[in-house]
Amino acid sequence: MKVVNIHANVYRLPPSVPWEDATNKVDGLEFIVVEVTADNGMTGTGISYTVDIGGTVIKTLIEDYLANLIIGMNPLDYERIWQHVQRQSRRLGLGVNSMAIAAIDTAIWDLIGKIHNQPLYKLLGGARDRIPAYISEIDLRSDGTIDQLTDRVKGYIGQGYRTVKIKIGKPELEEDIERIAKVQELLGPGGTVLVDLNQKWSAAEAIQKGTRLDKLNLGWIEEPMLYQDIQGHRQLKQAIRTPIALGESMYSKQQFLEYLKADAVDIVQADVAFVGGITEWLKIAHLADAFGKPVAPHFMMELSLHLLCGVPNSYMLENVVGGSLTELGLLEIPIEVRGGMGVPSELPGHGIVFDRDALQKHLLDPAALRNTFAGGSK
Ligand SMILES: [Mg+2]
């Protein structure tokens, strides 16, 4: 069996609700969708994404450079394919190339699932057939009120969620504490609040403010400071009781190994699209397992569902308000969290079937983007 065709497209659309955190205001999600066809006529669909920037670069890297490397290779040889495209693109550093490899790799795994007529999570280990989910909101607008937060959280509770993640990083910690306390009050005993700083604090600020948050019994504190500061995270972990979650800004198993060796992380949040796809994500998950740490992958709900049901050290599924492929209206067959539980598709492969007409409406026009792109960093 061999790969006979591969092509990529990039789509850009805003999240289905406005997104703003402590350091970013998101304008557009960009999805890179790859189709890999084998000589038996089967097609695998691959997905990667960026937040606001770089989607066209990834599409071009795949189409102009990487695609031809894979033609003629056996799609069952996922590791051989991964190594081949990684070695060829490694001079680009990390980031763009691992996102491009992720689009190819997820297409290959989808194809393998179809060849074996098995859902992806079974191929990845089949450790479970469902996983608890948390709802994750990106709503830290300066004009946002506690009443608005309260209304939203009541809605999440009504949907069956018992764990809620909110963004914090207001100028005054008292304001963050007030918002956290309100959500805890609504969730009641047995509920859990997670908080995300998106790297807002300095290392010194993290220790000072993290210590004050300790008494709130949060489920975790996410990306408290710059992701490169391993030493700072190690010191914070020694100073506070609240678990530290991070990983969405890292791109390879080596970066995770450095954090794990330094004992600077509690919950590993590798993003399947950023680390180079399922092949690399599995290695990170198993690496974390060897260090006794659970995984809670960032974003990509429909794909992360399979990953979490595959490996033994799974923690929780993230469902970002306004950001799942289902909620964005891009899927022919919706994949939804129900009653706070995520259940993976039983279709062969990953079961992510795009609504081609819906997708086509968001085809990225580079010429239009060139004249309007304004960025989202604060
Ligand atoms: Mg985050």
Boltz pocket constraint, residues with backbone or C-beta under 6 A from the ligand:
constraints:
  - pocket:
      binder: B
      contacts: [[A, 196], [A, 198], [A, 222], [A, 223], [A, 248]]
      max_distance: 6.0
